[in-house]
């Protein structure tokens, strides 16, 4: 078995039902190269490690898990497998960082990588910069330099993307607290003048 295509098997019938988790054994099948499981409402996390047959390496070159309800961090065996030609984990609920030394392809000009609409953050590996078909910015909060030089050159959201970071988020929270505090103070002063009584501490 080299190809398993089960896209959208749970998209219409029993639309409210979850398909459960993805069996870990599927990823380590010794001859399986193409695994497509998009739109099946799979949930849970991906296996952190794989148990491969003795003397075998990961055979997968295409993995499509988009439009499910998968969560947790994306495991390292995905980030350190330069044999990918098509990797689509978009429209899920993945969180966490991408390792800076991630290597997902040895042929960036012929690879497709899609990670859009998750909850990923941190920096983007330089190895993603020249991937030909890449969509990773939309819906994620990645950091970058002031000029966006670390972002993937071919991402369709490159020119409109607003970089995020823990520092930026902290600054936003501080700004909200400052504005909110000012608003509350003004409101209390208004009440004090209106009723002419009470005590502010």
Buried (B, 14 or more C-beta within 10 A) or exposed (E): EEEEEBEEBBEEEEEEEBBEEBEEEBBBBEEBBBBBBBBBBBBBBBBEEBEBEEEEEBBBBBBBBBBBBBBBBBBEBBBEBEBBBBBBBBBBBBBEBBBEEBBBBEEBEEBBBBBBBBEBBBBBBEBBBBBBBBBBBBBBBBBBEEEBEBBBEBBBBEEEBEBBBEEEEEEEEEEEEEEEEEEEEEEEEEEEEEEEEEEEE
